């Protein structure tokens, strides 16, 4: 059974890779491994060594600490007390929504954000 830290790091790798629009093959090539190894890292099946995590962070243009963010905290919650799904980074629909959101021009994005806040307060 994978260690929870390995699963968390793997999810953060997948999340960042997806946000930058990189395939597993592209990431694997940039760090000099096979894409199957990236798959194993992303599921937590294989533990990522420190040097490999350093290379992955470089390829994904983030600090190594990015992969550990949120590890010690509880699942975030909204002001009304409802919690966000624990596996938000593994939810393809949520990631699609985030990618689409950031593709919207900033002034329109702000208005959409305000609308979403109002709708979530009503629900």
Buried (B, 14 or more C-beta within 10 A) or exposed (E): EBEEEBBBBBBBBBBBBBBBEBEBEBBBBBBEBEBEBBBBBBBBEBBBEEEBBEBBBEBBEBEEEBBBEBEEEEEEEEEEEEEEEEEBBBEEEBBEEBEEEEEEEEEEEEEEEEEEEEEEEEE
